[in-house]
């Protein structure tokens, strides 16, 4: 992963945040995960060790918006 890839991730993060969503990454290889941590990009982008953790986090983050939409969460 290089600076261009970091730039793409940051722009994607901004776009999804503007729409009220979140960017979740899962199962990154060691070098990209390290790069995201040391540059501070991992914090706002939601980086998880595996897909299950990322899905659980995304569902948890979506629950308040589901409750406000009138659909509720079962």
PyMOL commands that place a pseudoatom at each C-alpha (Angstrom):
pseudoatom trace, name=CA, resn=UNK, resi=1, chain=A, elem=C, hetatm=0, pos=[0.000, 0.000, 0.000]
pseudoatom trace, name=CA, resn=UNK, resi=2, chain=A, elem=C, hetatm=0, pos=[1.365, 3.391, -0.951]
pseudoatom trace, name=CA, resn=UNK, resi=3, chain=A, elem=C, hetatm=0, pos=[0.353, 7.017, -0.601]
pseudoatom trace, name=CA, resn=UNK, resi=4, chain=A, elem=C, hetatm=0, pos=[-2.083, 6.776, -3.486]
pseudoatom trace, name=CA, resn=UNK, resi=5, chain=A, elem=C, hetatm=0, pos=[-3.946, 3.923, -1.799]
pseudoatom trace, name=CA, resn=UNK, resi=6, chain=A, elem=C, hetatm=0, pos=[-4.077, 5.878, 1.461]
pseudoatom trace, name=CA, resn=UNK, resi=7, chain=A, elem=C, hetatm=0, pos=[-5.481, 8.849, -0.426]
pseudoatom trace, name=CA, resn=UNK, resi=8, chain=A, elem=C, hetatm=0, pos=[-8.166, 6.663, -2.012]
pseudoatom trace, name=CA, resn=UNK, resi=9, chain=A, elem=C, hetatm=0, pos=[-9.154, 5.259, 1.399]
pseudoatom trace, name=CA, resn=UNK, resi=10, chain=A, elem=C, hetatm=0, pos=[-9.335, 8.720, 2.939]
pseudoatom trace, name=CA, resn=UNK, resi=11, chain=A, elem=C, hetatm=0, pos=[-11.483, 10.048, 0.082]
pseudoatom trace, name=CA, resn=UNK, resi=12, chain=A, elem=C, hetatm=0, pos=[-13.762, 7.006, 0.336]
pseudoatom trace, name=CA, resn=UNK, resi=13, chain=A, elem=C, hetatm=0, pos=[-14.048, 7.604, 4.074]
pseudoatom trace, name=CA, resn=UNK, resi=14, chain=A, elem=C, hetatm=0, pos=[-15.068, 11.230, 3.522]
pseudoatom trace, name=CA, resn=UNK, resi=15, chain=A, elem=C, hetatm=0, pos=[-17.678, 10.253, 0.927]
pseudoatom trace, name=CA, resn=UNK, resi=16, chain=A, elem=C, hetatm=0, pos=[-19.316, 7.560, 3.039]
pseudoatom trace, name=CA, resn=UNK, resi=17, chain=A, elem=C, hetatm=0, pos=[-19.313, 9.790, 6.124]
pseudoatom trace, name=CA, resn=UNK, resi=18, chain=A, elem=C, hetatm=0, pos=[-21.071, 12.545, 4.176]
pseudoatom trace, name=CA, resn=UNK, resi=19, chain=A, elem=C, hetatm=0, pos=[-23.808, 10.068, 3.337]
pseudoatom trace, name=CA, resn=UNK, resi=20, chain=A, elem=C, hetatm=0, pos=[-24.143, 9.005, 6.969]
pseudoatom trace, name=CA, resn=UNK, resi=21, chain=A, elem=C, hetatm=0, pos=[-22.418, 5.652, 6.538]
pseudoatom trace, name=CA, resn=UNK, resi=22, chain=A, elem=C, hetatm=0, pos=[-19.061, 4.306, 7.662]
pseudoatom trace, name=CA, resn=UNK, resi=23, chain=A, elem=C, hetatm=0, pos=[-16.065, 2.644, 6.077]
pseudoatom trace, name=CA, resn=UNK, resi=24, chain=A, elem=C, hetatm=0, pos=[-15.088, -0.720, 7.568]
pseudoatom trace, name=CA, resn=UNK, resi=25, chain=A, elem=C, hetatm=0, pos=[-11.988, -2.688, 6.562]
pseudoatom trace, name=CA, resn=UNK, resi=26, chain=A, elem=C, hetatm=0, pos=[-11.368, -6.272, 7.618]
pseudoatom trace, name=CA, resn=UNK, resi=27, chain=A, elem=C, hetatm=0, pos=[-8.613, -8.847, 7.381]
pseudoatom trace, name=CA, resn=UNK, resi=28, chain=A, elem=C, hetatm=0, pos=[-5.838, -6.563, 6.223]
pseudoatom trace, name=CA, resn=UNK, resi=29, chain=A, elem=C, hetatm=0, pos=[-2.418, -8.026, 5.665]
pseudoatom trace, name=CA, resn=UNK, resi=30, chain=A, elem=C, hetatm=0, pos=[0.261, -7.081, 8.168]
pseudoatom trace, name=CA, resn=UNK, resi=31, chain=A, elem=C, hetatm=0, pos=[2.053, -4.331, 6.196]
pseudoatom trace, name=CA, resn=UNK, resi=32, chain=A, elem=C, hetatm=0, pos=[-1.056, -2.362, 5.152]
pseudoatom trace, name=CA, resn=UNK, resi=33, chain=A, elem=C, hetatm=0, pos=[-2.527, -2.667, 8.653]
pseudoatom trace, name=CA, resn=UNK, resi=34, chain=A, elem=C, hetatm=0, pos=[0.703, -1.339, 10.140]
pseudoatom trace, name=CA, resn=UNK, resi=35, chain=A, elem=C, hetatm=0, pos=[0.776, 1.560, 7.673]
pseudoatom trace, name=CA, resn=UNK, resi=36, chain=A, elem=C, hetatm=0, pos=[-2.788, 2.521, 8.544]
pseudoatom trace, name=CA, resn=UNK, resi=37, chain=A, elem=C, hetatm=0, pos=[-1.963, 2.428, 12.263]
pseudoatom trace, name=CA, resn=UNK, resi=38, chain=A, elem=C, hetatm=0, pos=[1.237, 4.492, 12.113]
pseudoatom trace, name=CA, resn=UNK, resi=39, chain=A, elem=C, hetatm=0, pos=[-0.304, 7.123, 9.836]
pseudoatom trace, name=CA, resn=UNK, resi=40, chain=A, elem=C, hetatm=0, pos=[-3.385, 7.412, 12.039]
pseudoatom trace, name=CA, resn=UNK, resi=41, chain=A, elem=C, hetatm=0, pos=[-5.706, 6.451, 9.201]
pseudoatom trace, name=CA, resn=UNK, resi=42, chain=A, elem=C, hetatm=0, pos=[-6.889, 3.284, 10.969]
pseudoatom trace, name=CA, resn=UNK, resi=43, chain=A, elem=C, hetatm=0, pos=[-8.701, 5.236, 13.650]
pseudoatom trace, name=CA, resn=UNK, resi=44, chain=A, elem=C, hetatm=0, pos=[-11.339, 7.053, 11.583]
pseudoatom trace, name=CA, resn=UNK, resi=45, chain=A, elem=C, hetatm=0, pos=[-11.705, 4.255, 9.008]
pseudoatom trace, name=CA, resn=UNK, resi=46, chain=A, elem=C, hetatm=0, pos=[-12.620, 1.386, 11.367]
pseudoatom trace, name=CA, resn=UNK, resi=47, chain=A, elem=C, hetatm=0, pos=[-10.088, -1.377, 10.777]
pseudoatom trace, name=CA, resn=UNK, resi=48, chain=A, elem=C, hetatm=0, pos=[-10.942, -4.829, 12.131]
pseudoatom trace, name=CA, resn=UNK, resi=49, chain=A, elem=C, hetatm=0, pos=[-9.032, -8.088, 12.367]
pseudoatom trace, name=CA, resn=UNK, resi=50, chain=A, elem=C, hetatm=0, pos=[-11.676, -10.118, 10.566]
pseudoatom trace, name=CA, resn=UNK, resi=51, chain=A, elem=C, hetatm=0, pos=[-14.926, -9.846, 8.653]
pseudoatom trace, name=CA, resn=UNK, resi=52, chain=A, elem=C, hetatm=0, pos=[-17.098, -10.950, 11.574]
pseudoatom trace, name=CA, resn=UNK, resi=53, chain=A, elem=C, hetatm=0, pos=[-15.797, -8.098, 13.764]
pseudoatom trace, name=CA, resn=UNK, resi=54, chain=A, elem=C, hetatm=0, pos=[-16.327, -5.570, 10.973]
pseudoatom trace, name=CA, resn=UNK, resi=55, chain=A, elem=C, hetatm=0, pos=[-19.888, -6.746, 10.302]
pseudoatom trace, name=CA, resn=UNK, resi=56, chain=A, elem=C, hetatm=0, pos=[-20.768, -6.671, 14.010]
pseudoatom trace, name=CA, resn=UNK, resi=57, chain=A, elem=C, hetatm=0, pos=[-19.378, -3.133, 14.306]
pseudoatom trace, name=CA, resn=UNK, resi=58, chain=A, elem=C, hetatm=0, pos=[-21.267, -1.964, 11.224]
pseudoatom trace, name=CA, resn=UNK, resi=59, chain=A, elem=C, hetatm=0, pos=[-24.525, -3.473, 12.475]
pseudoatom trace, name=CA, resn=UNK, resi=60, chain=A, elem=C, hetatm=0, pos=[-24.012, -1.936, 15.900]
pseudoatom trace, name=CA, resn=UNK, resi=61, chain=A, elem=C, hetatm=0, pos=[-23.333, 1.465, 14.343]
pseudoatom trace, name=CA, resn=UNK, resi=62, chain=A, elem=C, hetatm=0, pos=[-26.482, 1.149, 12.203]
pseudoatom trace, name=CA, resn=UNK, resi=63, chain=A, elem=C, hetatm=0, pos=[-28.801, 0.328, 15.111]
pseudoatom trace, name=CA, resn=UNK, resi=64, chain=A, elem=C, hetatm=0, pos=[-29.431, 3.930, 16.240]
pseudoatom trace, name=CA, resn=UNK, resi=65, chain=A, elem=C, hetatm=0, pos=[-30.356, 4.973, 12.711]
pseudoatom trace, name=CA, resn=UNK, resi=66, chain=A, elem=C, hetatm=0, pos=[-32.691, 1.987, 12.391]
pseudoatom trace, name=CA, resn=UNK, resi=67, chain=A, elem=C, hetatm=0, pos=[-34.388, 2.938, 15.637]
pseudoatom trace, name=CA, resn=UNK, resi=68, chain=A, elem=C, hetatm=0, pos=[-34.887, 6.516, 14.419]
pseudoatom trace, name=CA, resn=UNK, resi=69, chain=A, elem=C, hetatm=0, pos=[-36.256, 5.355, 11.079]
pseudoatom trace, name=CA, resn=UNK, resi=70, chain=A, elem=C, hetatm=0, pos=[-39.271, 3.769, 12.766]
pseudoatom trace, name=CA, resn=UNK, resi=71, chain=A, elem=C, hetatm=0, pos=[-38.276, 0.270, 11.678]
pseudoatom trace, name=CA, resn=UNK, resi=72, chain=A, elem=C, hetatm=0, pos=[-36.768, -0.617, 15.050]
pseudoatom trace, name=CA, resn=UNK, resi=73, chain=A, elem=C, hetatm=0, pos=[-34.245, -3.317, 15.758]
pseudoatom trace, name=CA, resn=UNK, resi=74, chain=A, elem=C, hetatm=0, pos=[-35.429, -6.805, 16.609]
for i in range(1, 74): cmd.bond("trace and resi %d" % i, "trace and resi %d" % (i + 1))
show_as sticks, trace
zoom trace
